[in-house]
Amino acid sequence: MSARMDHQPLEVSPSSDFVQIPADAVDVWEVDLRLLKFEQKLASGSFGDLYHGTYCSQDVAIKVLKPERVSVDMLREFAQEVYIMKKVRHKNVVQFIGACTRPPVLCIITEFMHGGSIFDFLYNRRGNFQLPDVIRIASDVSKGMNYLHQINIVHRDLKTANLLMDDQVVKVADFGVARVKDQSGVMTAETGTYRWMAPEVIEHLPYDHRADVFSFGIVLWELLTGKLPYEDMTPLQAAVAVVQKDLRPTIAVDTHPMLAELLQRCWQKDPALRPTFAEIVDILNSIKEAVRSSVHHKRHSCRSHSGRRRGC
């Protein structure tokens, strides 16, 4: 796949028989509704519902726009999401199956991730991750995000609710507000979720792909602590404090020093000081090896001092 995605107009009209999305000759992604079966409703939002279903006997997730809430702006967002998702193919990005672009049914179909979201695991199922799992998950996320950035896609809403798990693999999901970078590479619209939002986005300053790196830092902190960022504040209070007081989540004293350094680099106020996801992938590989070496050394030490095994 080319590292550059050409910009094509998204033709949207509420009176049209379908949403016109730029098509590639090799793409066949319009779904036959007769083969799509809706099963359990998983979630409901202001503008759409999420279902578990099947398509051609494959488990799928189905995001459906609510017809009564459809507007020209929503159709444009829908077209943009389909346009982006049909372009991406990576083991750490949720796989696009197809879409229905003919009203009244407007929906996006993706692979179904049986493990659910990391947000649900941490805060609804009260789960937690051991350090090797944290490193593995963070590596999966950083690889998926590195791929997206390489093809000029800025996610703009990276958070644990948009990270899905299945079979020991974590994938980046939900491209509802993602954008393809233009030639200038900068954006100004405030979008995303306050607790994970970079300060330059909160302040409506020009921003680029490095805003995703800030959000990744917050996600990494969640994986380590199992806590909601700024849990004692409302989202708006947290956003104000991030900008005006340079507030960041507290790093526990027992955090692995290499992870603590990575956190601090990711959520630097100056985007230029944040690492790229390519760098983050390498850093996490180094941390993985350091942790593995430390565990091996500890086990070897315990075996060598078998007469003093207490605490080993």
C-alpha positions as CSV (number, residue, x, y, z in Angstrom):
1,M,0.0,0.0,0.0
2,S,1.2,3.5,-0.8
3,A,2.2,5.6,2.2
4,R,0.2,8.5,0.7
5,M,-3.5,8.6,0.5
6,D,-4.9,10.9,-2.2
7,H,-7.6,13.3,-1.2
8,Q,-10.9,12.8,-3.0
9,P,-14.2,14.7,-2.5
10,L,-16.8,13.1,-0.3
11,E,-20.1,13.8,-1.9
12,V,-22.8,14.0,0.7
13,S,-26.5,14.9,0.2
14,P,-29.3,14.1,2.6
15,S,-31.6,13.7,-0.4
16,S,-29.4,11.2,-2.2
17,D,-30.1,7.5,-2.6
18,F,-26.7,6.7,-1.2
19,V,-23.6,8.3,0.4
20,Q,-21.0,8.7,-2.3
21,I,-17.6,7.6,-1.1
22,P,-14.5,7.7,-3.4
23,A,-14.1,4.1,-4.7
24,D,-11.0,2.2,-5.8
25,A,-11.5,-0.2,-8.7
26,V,-10.4,-3.1,-6.5
27,D,-12.7,-2.3,-3.6
28,V,-15.9,-4.3,-3.1
29,W,-17.2,-3.2,0.3
30,E,-20.9,-2.4,-0.1
31,V,-22.6,-5.0,2.1
32,D,-25.6,-7.0,1.0
33,L,-28.2,-6.4,3.8
34,R,-29.7,-9.8,3.1
35,L,-26.6,-11.4,4.4
36,L,-26.3,-9.2,7.5
37,K,-27.9,-10.5,10.7
38,F,-28.3,-8.2,13.7
39,E,-28.1,-10.0,17.1
40,Q,-27.3,-8.4,20.5
41,K,-27.2,-4.6,21.0
42,L,-23.9,-3.8,22.7
43,A,-24.2,-0.1,23.1
44,S,-26.3,2.9,22.3
45,G,-25.2,6.5,21.8
46,S,-26.7,9.8,20.8
47,F,-26.2,9.2,17.1
48,G,-25.9,5.5,16.6
49,D,-26.1,2.0,18.0
50,L,-23.5,-0.8,18.1
51,Y,-24.6,-4.4,17.5
52,H,-23.0,-7.9,17.6
53,G,-24.1,-9.7,14.4
54,T,-23.0,-12.0,11.6
55,Y,-22.2,-11.4,8.0
56,C,-21.6,-14.4,5.7
57,S,-21.3,-16.5,8.9
58,Q,-18.6,-14.3,10.3
59,D,-18.9,-12.6,13.7
60,V,-19.0,-8.9,13.1
61,A,-19.6,-5.6,14.9
62,I,-22.2,-3.3,13.3
63,K,-22.3,0.4,13.9
64,V,-25.6,1.8,12.8
65,L,-26.5,5.5,12.5
66,K,-29.9,6.5,13.9
67,P,-32.0,7.6,10.9
68,E,-33.8,10.3,13.0
69,R,-30.4,11.9,13.9
70,V,-28.9,11.9,10.4
71,S,-27.7,15.3,9.2
72,V,-25.4,16.4,6.4
73,D,-22.5,16.7,8.9
74,M,-23.2,13.2,10.2
75,L,-23.2,11.9,6.7
76,R,-19.9,13.6,6.0
77,E,-18.4,12.0,9.1
78,F,-19.8,8.6,8.1
79,A,-18.3,8.9,4.6
80,Q,-15.0,10.0,6.0
81,E,-14.9,7.0,8.4
82,V,-15.7,4.5,5.6
83,Y,-13.2,6.2,3.3
84,I,-10.4,5.8,5.9
85,M,-11.3,2.3,7.1
86,K,-11.4,0.7,3.7
87,K,-7.8,1.9,3.2
88,V,-6.3,0.4,6.3
89,R,-4.9,-3.2,6.7
90,H,-2.9,-4.0,9.8
91,K,-2.9,-6.7,12.5
92,N,-3.3,-4.1,15.2
93,V,-6.1,-2.1,13.5
94,V,-9.7,-3.4,13.6
95,Q,-10.5,-5.0,10.2
96,F,-13.1,-3.3,8.1
97,I,-15.6,-5.7,6.5
98,G,-17.9,-3.4,4.6
99,A,-20.6,-0.8,4.9
100,C,-24.2,0.0,3.9
101,T,-24.3,3.5,2.3
102,R,-27.9,3.4,1.1
103,P,-30.4,5.1,3.4
104,P,-32.3,4.3,5.5
105,V,-29.7,1.8,6.7
106,L,-26.3,3.4,7.1
107,C,-23.8,1.2,8.9
108,I,-20.2,0.2,9.2
109,I,-19.3,-3.5,9.7
110,T,-16.0,-4.5,11.2
111,E,-14.6,-7.7,12.7
112,F,-16.0,-8.6,16.1
113,M,-13.4,-8.5,19.0
114,H,-14.6,-10.9,21.6
115,G,-12.5,-9.5,24.4
116,G,-14.3,-6.1,24.4
117,S,-12.6,-2.8,25.1
118,I,-9.7,-2.2,27.5
119,F,-11.9,0.5,29.1
120,D,-14.6,-2.1,29.8
121,F,-12.0,-4.6,31.2
122,L,-10.5,-2.0,33.6
123,Y,-13.5,-0.2,34.8
124,N,-16.5,-2.4,34.4
125,R,-15.0,-5.8,34.9
126,R,-12.4,-4.5,37.4
127,G,-9.6,-6.3,35.7
128,N,-5.9,-5.4,35.9
129,F,-2.8,-6.1,33.8
130,Q,0.6,-7.5,34.9
131,L,3.7,-5.7,33.7
132,P,4.4,-8.1,30.8
133,D,0.8,-7.6,29.6
134,V,1.1,-3.8,29.8
135,I,4.2,-3.9,27.6
136,R,2.5,-6.3,25.1
137,I,-0.7,-4.2,24.9
138,A,1.3,-1.0,24.6
139,S,3.4,-2.5,21.8
140,D,0.3,-3.6,19.9
141,V,-1.2,-0.1,20.2
142,S,2.0,1.6,19.2
143,K,2.4,-0.7,16.2
144,G,-1.1,0.0,15.0
145,M,-0.7,3.8,15.5
146,N,2.7,3.8,13.8
147,Y,1.1,2.2,10.8
148,L,-1.7,4.8,10.7
149,H,0.7,7.7,11.0
150,Q,2.8,6.2,8.2
151,I,-0.2,6.4,5.9
152,N,-1.0,10.0,7.1
153,I,-4.0,9.1,9.3
154,V,-4.4,10.9,12.6
155,H,-6.8,9.1,14.9
156,R,-7.7,12.0,17.1
157,D,-9.6,10.0,19.7
158,L,-7.1,7.4,21.0
159,K,-8.4,6.1,24.4
160,T,-8.9,2.8,26.2
161,A,-12.6,2.6,25.0
162,N,-11.3,2.5,21.4
163,L,-8.8,-0.3,22.0
164,L,-10.3,-3.8,21.5
165,M,-9.0,-7.2,22.7
166,D,-9.2,-10.7,21.2
167,D,-6.9,-13.7,21.3
168,Q,-4.1,-11.9,23.1
169,V,-4.1,-9.2,20.4
170,V,-5.1,-5.5,20.9
171,K,-6.4,-3.4,18.0
172,V,-7.1,0.2,17.4
173,A,-10.7,0.9,16.6
174,D,-13.3,3.7,15.9
175,F,-12.2,6.1,13.2
176,G,-15.3,8.3,13.5
177,V,-13.2,11.5,14.0
178,A,-10.0,10.3,12.3
179,R,-8.6,12.4,9.5
180,V,-6.1,12.1,6.6
181,K,-3.5,14.8,7.0
182,D,-3.4,17.4,4.2
183,Q,-0.2,18.9,2.9
184,S,0.1,21.3,5.8
185,G,-0.1,18.4,8.2
186,V,-1.9,20.5,10.8
187,M,-5.5,20.6,12.2
188,T,-7.4,23.0,14.5
189,A,-10.7,21.4,15.4
190,E,-11.2,20.4,19.0
191,T,-12.1,16.7,18.8
192,G,-11.6,13.6,21.0
193,T,-12.2,13.0,24.7
194,Y,-11.1,15.5,27.3
195,R,-9.3,13.1,29.7
196,W,-7.1,11.8,26.8
197,M,-6.8,15.1,24.9
198,A,-3.5,16.8,24.2
199,P,-3.2,20.4,25.5
200,E,-2.8,21.9,22.0
201,V,-6.1,20.3,20.9
202,I,-7.9,21.6,24.1
203,E,-6.6,25.1,23.3
204,H,-7.7,24.9,19.7
205,L,-4.1,25.4,18.5
206,P,-2.8,23.9,15.3
207,Y,-1.9,20.2,15.9
208,D,-0.9,17.1,14.1
209,H,-0.2,13.4,14.6
210,R,1.7,14.1,17.8
211,A,-1.6,14.7,19.6
212,D,-2.1,11.0,19.3
213,V,1.2,10.4,21.1
214,F,0.0,12.4,24.1
215,S,-3.2,10.3,24.2
216,F,-1.1,7.2,24.1
217,G,0.8,8.3,27.2
218,I,-2.5,8.6,29.1
219,V,-3.5,5.1,27.8
220,L,-0.2,3.7,29.0
221,W,-0.7,5.2,32.4
222,E,-4.1,3.6,32.6
223,L,-2.7,0.2,31.7
224,L,-0.1,0.5,34.5
225,T,-2.5,1.8,37.2
226,G,-6.0,0.6,36.3
227,K,-7.3,4.0,37.2
228,L,-9.3,6.5,35.2
229,P,-7.2,9.6,34.4
230,Y,-8.0,12.5,36.7
231,E,-10.8,10.4,38.4
232,D,-11.5,13.1,41.0
233,M,-12.3,15.7,38.4
234,T,-14.9,16.2,35.8
235,P,-13.6,15.9,32.2
236,L,-13.8,19.7,31.7
237,Q,-12.0,20.4,35.0
238,A,-9.3,17.9,33.9
239,A,-8.9,19.7,30.5
240,V,-8.6,23.1,32.1
241,A,-5.9,21.8,34.6
242,V,-3.9,20.1,31.8
243,V,-3.7,23.4,30.0
244,Q,-3.5,26.0,32.8
245,K,-1.6,24.0,35.4
246,D,0.3,21.5,33.2
247,L,-1.4,18.7,35.1
248,R,-0.5,15.1,34.3
249,P,-1.5,11.8,36.1
250,T,0.8,10.9,39.0
251,I,3.4,8.3,38.1
252,A,3.7,5.8,41.0
253,V,7.2,5.5,42.6
254,D,7.4,1.8,41.8
255,T,6.8,2.3,38.0
256,H,9.6,0.8,35.9
257,P,12.0,3.7,35.3
258,M,12.0,3.2,31.5
259,L,8.2,3.3,31.5
260,A,8.2,6.4,33.7
261,E,10.5,8.1,31.3
262,L,8.3,7.1,28.3
263,L,5.2,8.5,30.0
264,Q,6.9,11.8,30.7
265,R,8.1,12.1,27.1
266,C,4.7,11.2,25.6
267,W,2.8,13.9,27.5
268,Q,5.3,16.7,27.1
269,K,3.4,20.0,26.5
270,D,5.6,20.8,23.5
271,P,4.6,18.3,20.8
272,A,8.1,18.5,19.3
273,L,9.5,16.8,22.4
274,R,7.2,13.8,22.1
275,P,8.5,10.6,20.5
276,T,7.1,9.2,17.3
277,F,5.3,5.9,17.4
278,A,8.2,4.3,15.5
279,E,10.4,5.3,18.4
280,I,7.9,4.1,21.0
281,V,7.8,0.7,19.3
282,D,11.6,0.5,19.8
283,I,11.5,1.8,23.3
284,L,8.9,-0.8,24.3
285,N,11.0,-3.6,22.8
286,S,13.9,-2.4,24.9
287,I,11.7,-2.3,28.0
288,K,10.5,-5.8,27.3
289,E,14.0,-7.1,27.1
290,A,15.0,-5.3,30.3
291,V,12.1,-6.7,32.2
292,R,12.7,-10.2,30.9
293,S,16.4,-9.9,31.8
294,S,15.5,-8.7,35.3
295,V,13.1,-11.6,35.9
296,H,15.7,-14.1,34.6
297,H,18.3,-12.6,36.9
298,K,16.0,-12.8,39.9
299,R,15.1,-16.4,39.2
300,H,18.8,-17.3,38.8
301,S,19.6,-15.5,42.1
302,C,16.9,-17.4,43.9
303,R,18.2,-20.8,42.6
304,S,21.7,-19.9,43.6
305,H,20.7,-19.1,47.1
306,S,18.3,-22.0,47.7
307,G,19.0,-22.0,51.4
308,R,17.6,-18.4,51.6
309,R,14.5,-18.6,49.5
310,R,12.3,-16.4,51.6
311,G,11.3,-13.4,49.5
312,C,12.3,-15.1,46.2
